[in-house]
Amino acid sequence: MEDWRDVIWSNECSFSVDEVCGTVCITRRPREAYLEDCLVSRLARRSTIMVWGAIYGDQKKLLVIWDTPSWGTINSQTYINGILQPHLHP
C-alpha cells in the first residue's frame, strides 16, 4: 500500500463543443446531392477542449483546461511546459 502512494495517476480528455461531432451521415436522394441542406463542410474547424487531471496518494489536482491560444497545439514540449511543469511539479 505504501508504494501506491508514490504513483501519480494522470489522464487527459478532449471533447468537441460544436454541434457536429464524430461521423456525420446524411440520407438524401440523388437529385438532392448538392443542396445546401444536404452538405456538410469538410473544412469546418471544430472547437475542441482538452482537460487534464491527476491524483496521487491522498491528493488530487485541479482540472486544467488546455489554453490553445497561449500554449499552441499539443505536442511533447507544450505538454511539459503547459501541464507537467506548472501543475504537476510546481
Secondary structure, 3 states (H helix, E strand, C coil): CCHHHHCEEEEEEEEECCCCCCCCCCCCCHHHCCCHHHCCCCCCCCCEEEEEEEEECCEECCCEECCHHHHCCCCHHHHHHHHHHHHHCC
